[in-house]
Amino acid sequence: MENQSSSVFDIVIWSGAALSLMGLAGLVWCILRVSRAKRANLDDDAMRNVLQSALPVNLGALFLSVIGLMMVIVGIFLA
């Protein structure tokens, strides 16, 4: 029985790690997008549009990372 519950917590831990990595990838994408826009020397309106389009992705990526890390911690504590 203990082996069964251990594998369930392993799934929680590894799926949390995968969510965290997806969130990290989203954050890297946002960083690259904004840094490309800064290097392009866009005017204020164009830069504002780039930042406004990157903001929801940034917040979603942060949310994924936090949820994934919480899953990892919960899986470790309950294992």
N, CA, C and O atoms as a printed pandas DataFrame, in Angstrom:
     atom_number atom_name residue_name chain_id  residue_number  x_coord  y_coord  z_coord
0              1         N          MET        A               1    0.825   -1.200    0.000
1              2        CA          MET        A               1    0.000    0.000    0.000
2              3         C          MET        A               1    0.865    1.258    0.000
3              4         O          MET        A               1    0.535    2.255   -0.642
4              5         N          GLU        A               2    1.973    1.193    0.727
5              6        CA          GLU        A               2    2.837    2.365    0.793
6              7         C          GLU        A               2    3.457    2.661   -0.563
7              8         O          GLU        A               2    3.666    3.825   -0.904
8              9         N          ASN        A               3    3.748    1.641   -1.333
9             10        CA          ASN        A               3    4.319    1.836   -2.661
10            11         C          ASN        A               3    3.337    2.564   -3.571
11            12         O          ASN        A               3    3.740    3.413   -4.366
12            13         N          GLN        A               4    2.047    2.236   -3.459
13            14        CA          GLN        A               4    1.011    2.901   -4.251
14            15         C          GLN        A               4    0.938    4.389   -3.930
15            16         O          GLN        A               4    0.914    5.214   -4.843
16            17         N          SER        A               5    0.901    4.747   -2.636
17            18        CA          SER        A               5    0.804    6.147   -2.266
18            19         C          SER        A               5    2.075    6.899   -2.608
19            20         O          SER        A               5    2.027    8.090   -2.916
20            21         N          SER        A               6    3.199    6.225   -2.558
21            22        CA          SER        A               6    4.458    6.864   -2.918
22            23         C          SER        A               6    4.455    7.254   -4.392
23            24         O          SER        A               6    4.942    8.328   -4.745
24            25         N          SER        A               7    3.915    6.403   -5.252
25            26        CA          SER        A               7    3.888    6.725   -6.672
26            27         C          SER        A               7    2.923    7.873   -6.966
27            28         O          SER        A               7    3.156    8.662   -7.882
28            29         N          VAL        A               8    1.832    7.968   -6.187
29            30        CA          VAL        A               8    0.902    9.083   -6.373
30            31         C          VAL        A               8    1.601   10.397   -6.039
31            32         O          VAL        A               8    1.455   11.384   -6.760
32            33         N          PHE        A               9    2.354   10.407   -4.956
33            34        CA          PHE        A               9    3.062   11.631   -4.585
34            35         C          PHE        A               9    4.193   11.929   -5.555
35            36         O          PHE        A               9    4.516   13.093   -5.792
36            37         N          ASP        A              10    4.803   10.883   -6.120
37            38        CA          ASP        A              10    5.807   11.109   -7.155
38            39         C          ASP        A              10    5.186   11.797   -8.365
39            40         O          ASP        A              10    5.798   12.680   -8.966
40            41         N          ILE        A              11    3.974   11.392   -8.719
41            42        CA          ILE        A              11    3.281   12.024   -9.847
42            43         C          ILE        A              11    2.994   13.485   -9.532
43            44         O          ILE        A              11    3.157   14.348  -10.394
44            45         N          VAL        A              12    2.568   13.772   -8.307
45            46        CA          VAL        A              12    2.302   15.162   -7.908
46            47         C          VAL        A              12    3.586   15.981   -7.972
47            48         O          VAL        A              12    3.583   17.111   -8.461
48            49         N          ILE        A              13    4.684   15.410   -7.478
49            50        CA          ILE        A              13    5.967   16.126   -7.464
50            51         C          ILE        A              13    6.436   16.401   -8.883
51            52         O          ILE        A              13    6.808   17.529   -9.204
52            53         N          TRP        A              14    6.421   15.376   -9.741
53            54        CA          TRP        A              14    6.941   15.563  -11.096
54            55         C          TRP        A              14    6.028   16.421  -11.964
55            56         O          TRP        A              14    6.512   17.159  -12.822
56            57         N          SER        A              15    4.723   16.337  -11.755
57            58        CA          SER        A              15    3.836   17.228  -12.517
58            59         C          SER        A              15    3.993   18.673  -12.044
59            60         O          SER        A              15    3.896   19.599  -12.849
60            61         N          GLY        A              16    4.234   18.875  -10.750
61            62        CA          GLY        A              16    4.521   20.221  -10.253
62            63         C          GLY        A              16    5.816   20.772  -10.828
63            64         O          GLY        A              16    5.912   21.951  -11.166
64            65         N          ALA        A              17    6.811   19.897  -10.932
65            66        CA          ALA        A              17    8.079   20.338  -11.531
66            67         C          ALA        A              17    7.884   20.700  -12.999
67            68         O          ALA        A              17    8.474   21.666  -13.484
68            69         N          ALA        A              18    7.062   19.934  -13.705
69            70        CA          ALA        A              18    6.789   20.244  -15.111
70            71         C          ALA        A              18    6.058   21.579  -15.243
71            72         O          ALA        A              18    6.365   22.370  -16.135
72            73         N          LEU        A              19    5.092   21.830  -14.359
73            74        CA          LEU        A              19    4.388   23.119  -14.388
74            75         C          LEU        A              19    5.353   24.276  -14.109
75            76         O          LEU        A              19    5.278   25.325  -14.748
76            77         N          SER        A              20    6.242   24.074  -13.165
77            78        CA          SER        A              20    7.216   25.117  -12.850
78            79         C          SER        A              20    8.123   25.393  -14.041
79            80         O          SER        A              20    8.449   26.546  -14.322
80            81         N          LEU        A              21    8.529   24.341  -14.738
81            82        CA          LEU        A              21    9.381   24.534  -15.913
82            83         C          LEU        A              21    8.632   25.233  -17.047
83            84         O          LEU        A              21    9.217   26.038  -17.771
84            85         N          MET        A              22    7.342   24.930  -17.205
85            86        CA          MET        A              22    6.555   25.638  -18.214
86            87         C          MET        A              22    6.431   27.113  -17.850
87            88         O          MET        A              22    6.512   27.980  -18.721
88            89         N          GLY        A              23    6.236   27.396  -16.569
89            90        CA          GLY        A              23    6.181   28.787  -16.129
90            91         C          GLY        A              23    7.503   29.497  -16.355
91            92         O          GLY        A              23    7.530   30.658  -16.762
92            93         N          LEU        A              24    8.594   28.801  -16.094
93            94        CA          LEU        A              24    9.921   29.383  -16.326
94            95         C          LEU        A              24   10.137   29.678  -17.805
95            96         O          LEU        A              24   10.705   30.709  -18.165
96            97         N          ALA        A              25    9.679   28.767  -18.656
97            98        CA          ALA        A              25    9.794   29.001  -20.100
98            99         C          ALA        A              25    8.979   30.228  -20.522
99           100         O          ALA        A              25    9.420   31.004  -21.369
100          101         N          GLY        A              26    7.812   30.401  -19.941
101          102        CA          GLY        A              26    7.007   31.588  -20.237
102          103         C          GLY        A              26    7.683   32.866  -19.786
103          104         O          GLY        A              26    7.634   33.883  -20.477
104          105         N          LEU        A              27    8.315   32.811  -18.618
105          106        CA          LEU        A              27    9.032   33.992  -18.130
106          107         C          LEU        A              27   10.221   34.335  -19.032
107          108         O          LEU        A              27   10.476   35.506  -19.312
108          109         N          VAL        A              28   10.939   33.318  -19.480
109          110        CA          VAL        A              28   12.067   33.554  -20.403
110          111         C          VAL        A              28   11.552   34.142  -21.709
111          112         O          VAL        A              28   12.173   35.042  -22.273
112          113         N          TRP        A              29   10.418   33.637  -22.194
113          114        CA          TRP        A              29    9.845   34.176  -23.422
114          115         C          TRP        A              29    9.506   35.655  -23.253
115          116         O          TRP        A              29    9.775   36.459  -24.146
116          117         N          CYS        A              30    8.917   36.015  -22.116
117          118        CA          CYS        A              30    8.574   37.420  -21.863
118          119         C          CYS        A              30    9.828   38.290  -21.810
119          120         O          CYS        A              30    9.855   39.388  -22.366
120          121         N          ILE        A              31   10.856   37.795  -21.143
121          122        CA          ILE        A              31   12.109   38.551  -21.047
122          123         C          ILE        A              31   12.703   38.781  -22.428
123          124         O          ILE        A              31   13.132   39.889  -22.749
124          125         N          LEU        A              32   12.727   37.732  -23.245
125          126        CA          LEU        A              32   13.289   37.871  -24.591
126          127         C          LEU        A              32   12.462   38.822  -25.449
127          128         O          LEU        A              32   13.015   39.620  -26.206
128          129         N          ARG        A              33   11.156   38.739  -25.333
129          130        CA          ARG        A              33   10.289   39.613  -26.139
130          131         C          ARG        A              33   10.484   41.082  -25.774
131          132         O          ARG        A              33   10.590   41.930  -26.659
132          133         N          VAL        A              34   10.531   41.385  -24.491
133          134        CA          VAL        A              34   10.692   42.778  -24.061
134          135         C          VAL        A              34   12.099   43.279  -24.367
135          136         O          VAL        A              34   12.278   44.436  -24.749
136          137         N          SER        A              35   13.099   42.415  -24.200
137          138        CA          SER        A              35   14.468   42.871  -24.494
138          139         C          SER        A              35   14.652   43.130  -25.987
139          140         O          SER        A              35   15.376   44.049  -26.369
140          141         N          ARG        A              36   13.996   42.320  -26.846
141          142        CA          ARG        A              36   14.046   42.601  -28.283
142          143         C          ARG        A              36   13.379   43.924  -28.608
143          144         O          ARG        A              36   13.849   44.669  -29.468
144          145         N          ALA        A              37   12.283   44.219  -27.921
145          146        CA          ALA        A              37   11.583   45.485  -28.156
146          147         C          ALA        A              37   12.431   46.660  -27.684
147          148         O          ALA        A              37   12.436   47.716  -28.316
148          149         N          LYS        A              38   13.149   46.482  -26.575
149          150        CA          LYS        A              38   14.016   47.569  -26.092
150          151         C          LYS        A              38   15.171   47.812  -27.052
151          152         O          LYS        A              38   15.553   48.957  -27.295
152          153         N          ARG        A              39   15.730   46.732  -27.600
153          154        CA          ARG        A              39   16.837   46.882  -28.550
154          155         C          ARG        A              39   16.385   47.489  -29.861
155          156         O          ARG        A              39   17.190   48.085  -30.576
156          157         N          ALA        A              40   15.092   47.347  -30.193
157          158        CA          ALA        A              40   14.572   47.895  -31.449
158          159         C          ALA        A              40   14.315   49.391  -31.365
159          160         O          ALA        A              40   13.965   50.012  -32.369
160          161         N          ASN        A              41   14.485   49.989  -30.174
161          162        CA          ASN        A              41   14.265   51.424  -29.982
162          163         C          ASN        A              41   12.902   51.868  -30.510
163          164         O          ASN        A              41   12.798   52.798  -31.310
164          165         N          LEU        A              42   11.868   51.185  -30.044
165          166        CA          LEU        A              42   10.512   51.521  -30.468
166          167         C          LEU        A              42   10.060   52.816  -29.814
167          168         O          LEU        A              42   10.576   53.220  -28.772
168          169         N          ASP        A              43    9.078   53.464  -30.451
169          170        CA          ASP        A              43    8.517   54.657  -29.827
170          171         C          ASP        A              43    7.647   54.237  -28.641
171          172         O          ASP        A              43    7.423   53.047  -28.419
172          173         N          ASP        A              44    7.166   55.205  -27.896
173          174        CA          ASP        A              44    6.452   54.916  -26.652
174          175         C          ASP        A              44    5.189   54.083  -26.872
175          176         O          ASP        A              44    4.911   53.163  -26.101
176          177         N          ASP        A              45    4.434   54.395  -27.906
177          178        CA          ASP        A              45    3.193   53.652  -28.138
178          179         C          ASP        A              45    3.461   52.196  -28.522
179          180         O          ASP        A              45    2.781   51.285  -28.051
180          181         N          ALA        A              46    4.455   51.990  -29.377
181          182        CA          ALA        A              46    4.780   50.621  -29.786
182          183         C          ALA        A              46    5.334   49.827  -28.603
183          184         O          ALA        A              46    5.008   48.652  -28.434
184          185         N          MET        A              47    6.173   50.470  -27.783
185          186        CA          MET        A              47    6.717   49.785  -26.610
186          187         C          MET        A              47    5.609   49.453  -25.616
187          188         O          MET        A              47    5.612   48.380  -25.012
188          189         N          ARG        A              48    4.670   50.367  -25.451
189          190        CA          ARG        A              48    3.539   50.115  -24.559
190          191         C          ARG        A              48    2.710   48.930  -25.057
191          192         O          ARG        A              48    2.245   48.120  -24.255
192          193         N          ASN        A              49    2.524   48.823  -26.372
193          194        CA          ASN        A              49    1.778   47.693  -26.934
194          195         C          ASN        A              49    2.493   46.374  -26.683
195          196         O          ASN        A              49    1.856   45.372  -26.360
196          197         N          VAL        A              50    3.812   46.371  -26.830
197          198        CA          VAL        A              50    4.584   45.149  -26.575
198          199         C          VAL        A              50    4.471   44.760  -25.105
199          200         O          VAL        A              50    4.259   43.590  -24.786
200          201         N          LEU        A              51    4.610   45.731  -24.215
201          202        CA          LEU        A              51    4.529   45.442  -22.782
202          203         C          LEU        A              51    3.128   44.981  -22.390
203          204         O          LEU        A              51    2.980   44.075  -21.570
204          205         N          GLN        A              52    2.102   45.598  -22.970
205          206        CA          GLN        A              52    0.735   45.192  -22.653
206          207         C          GLN        A              52    0.427   43.789  -23.161
207          208         O          GLN        A              52   -0.358   43.068  -22.545
208          209         N          SER        A              53    1.031   43.397  -24.272
209          210        CA          SER        A              53    0.785   42.045  -24.767
210          211         C          SER        A              53    1.599   41.007  -23.996
211          212         O          SER        A              53    1.197   39.846  -23.917
212          213         N          ALA        A              54    2.732   41.406  -23.429
213          214        CA          ALA        A              54    3.563   40.461  -22.678
214          215         C          ALA        A              54    3.101   40.307  -21.233
215          216         O          ALA        A              54    3.405   39.302  -20.591
216          217         N          LEU        A              55    2.377   41.283  -20.721
217          218        CA          LEU        A              55    1.967   41.242  -19.312
218          219         C          LEU        A              55    1.077   40.046  -18.959
219          220         O          LEU        A              55    1.354   39.387  -17.958
220          221         N          PRO        A              56    0.028   39.729  -19.719
221          222        CA          PRO        A              56   -0.784   38.559  -19.348
222          223         C          PRO        A              56    0.004   37.250  -19.391
223          224         O          PRO        A              56   -0.206   36.371  -18.555
224          225         N          VAL        A              57    0.904   37.121  -20.356
225          226        CA          VAL        A              57    1.737   35.918  -20.435
226          227         C          VAL        A              57    2.657   35.852  -19.225
227          228         O          VAL        A              57    2.869   34.780  -18.657
228          229         N          ASN        A              58    3.198   36.989  -18.836
229          230        CA          ASN        A              58    4.085   37.051  -17.675
230          231         C          ASN        A              58    3.344   36.636  -16.403
231          232         O          ASN        A              58    3.859   35.846  -15.612
232          233         N          LEU        A              59    2.147   37.165  -16.210
233          234        CA          LEU        A              59    1.370   36.814  -15.024
234          235         C          LEU        A              59    0.957   35.344  -15.036
235          236         O          LEU        A              59    0.985   34.681  -13.998
236          237         N          GLY        A              60    0.578   34.838  -16.196
237          238        CA          GLY        A              60    0.232   33.428  -16.314
238          239         C          GLY        A              60    1.416   32.521  -16.036
239          240         O          GLY        A              60    1.271   31.475  -15.403
240          241         N          ALA        A              61    2.589   32.922  -16.509
241          242        CA          ALA        A              61    3.793   32.132  -16.264
242          243         C          ALA        A              61    4.151   32.140  -14.785
243          244         O          ALA        A              61    4.551   31.113  -14.237
244          245         N          LEU        A              62    4.012   33.282  -14.143
245          246        CA          LEU        A              62    4.263   33.342  -12.698
246          247         C          LEU        A              62    3.278   32.459  -11.939
247          248         O          LEU        A              62    3.658   31.773  -10.991
248          249         N          PHE        A              63    2.012   32.477  -12.355
249          250        CA          PHE        A              63    1.000   31.640  -11.721
250          251         C          PHE        A              63    1.341   30.159  -11.876
251          252         O          PHE        A              63    1.253   29.394  -10.916
252          253         N          LEU        A              64    1.731   29.756  -13.089
253          254        CA          LEU        A              64    2.113   28.360  -13.309
254          255         C          LEU        A              64    3.292   27.963  -12.439
255          256         O          LEU        A              64    3.303   26.877  -11.860
256          257         N          SER        A              65    4.278   28.831  -12.346
257          258        CA          SER        A              65    5.450   28.530  -11.531
258          259         C          SER        A              65    5.082   28.374  -10.064
259          260         O          SER        A              65    5.557   27.455   -9.398
260          261         N          VAL        A              66    4.249   29.255   -9.563
261          262        CA          VAL        A              66    3.856   29.192   -8.149
262          263         C          VAL        A              66    3.046   27.930   -7.866
263          264         O          VAL        A              66    3.293   27.239   -6.878
264          265         N          ILE        A              67    2.078   27.631   -8.733
265          266        CA          ILE        A              67    1.266   26.428   -8.540
266          267         C          ILE        A              67    2.147   25.180   -8.619
267          268         O          ILE        A              67    1.990   24.255   -7.822
268          269         N          GLY        A              68    3.065   25.156   -9.571
269          270        CA          GLY        A              68    3.963   24.006   -9.692
270          271         C          GLY        A              68    4.846   23.830   -8.470
271          272         O          GLY        A              68    5.020   22.711   -7.987
272          273         N          LEU        A              69    5.400   24.916   -7.967
273          274        CA          LEU        A              69    6.239   24.813   -6.776
274          275         C          LEU        A              69    5.420   24.395   -5.557
275          276         O          LEU        A              69    5.909   23.654   -4.704
276          277         N          MET        A              70    4.180   24.865   -5.471
277          278        CA          MET        A              70    3.324   24.442   -4.360
278          279         C          MET        A              70    3.023   22.950   -4.460
279          280         O          MET        A              70    2.985   22.258   -3.442
280          281         N          MET        A              71    2.810   22.447   -5.676
281          282        CA          MET        A              71    2.578   21.016   -5.843
282          283         C          MET        A              71    3.797   20.203   -5.424
283          284         O          MET        A              71    3.661   19.155   -4.794
284          285         N          VAL        A              72    4.983   20.683   -5.773
285          286        CA          VAL        A              72    6.208   19.989   -5.385
286          287         C          VAL        A              72    6.334   19.949   -3.870
287          288         O          VAL        A              72    6.639   18.902   -3.297
288          289         N          ILE        A              73    6.104   21.074   -3.225
289          290        CA          ILE        A              73    6.229   21.129   -1.762
290          291         C          ILE        A              73    5.199   20.244   -1.082
291          292         O          ILE        A              73    5.527   19.522   -0.141
292          293         N          VAL        A              74    3.952   20.291   -1.549
293          294        CA          VAL        A              74    2.908   19.452   -0.963
294          295         C          VAL        A              74    3.234   17.968   -1.175
295          296         O          VAL        A              74    3.059   17.156   -0.266
296          297         N          GLY        A              75    3.708   17.620   -2.371
297          298        CA          GLY        A              75    4.071   16.230   -2.639
298          299         C          GLY        A              75    5.198   15.736   -1.763
299          300         O          GLY        A              75    5.192   14.586   -1.323
300          301         N          ILE        A              76    6.180   16.610   -1.503
301          302        CA          ILE        A              76    7.306   16.226   -0.644
302          303         C          ILE        A              76    6.841   16.081    0.800
303          304         O          ILE        A              76    7.229   15.131    1.479
304          305         N          PHE        A              77    6.025   16.999    1.274
305          306        CA          PHE        A              77    5.554   16.929    2.663
306          307         C          PHE        A              77    4.679   15.714    2.902
307          308         O          PHE        A              77    4.757   15.105    3.969
308          309         N          LEU        A              78    3.846   15.345    1.935
309          310        CA          LEU        A              78    2.936   14.232    2.129
310          311         C          LEU        A              78    3.559   12.879    1.816
311          312         O          LEU        A              78    3.001   11.846    2.186
312          313         N          ALA        A              79    4.691   12.865    1.150
313          314        CA          ALA        A              79    5.337   11.595    0.780
314          315         C          ALA        A              79    5.908   10.881    1.982
315          316         O          ALA        A              79    6.483    9.801    1.843
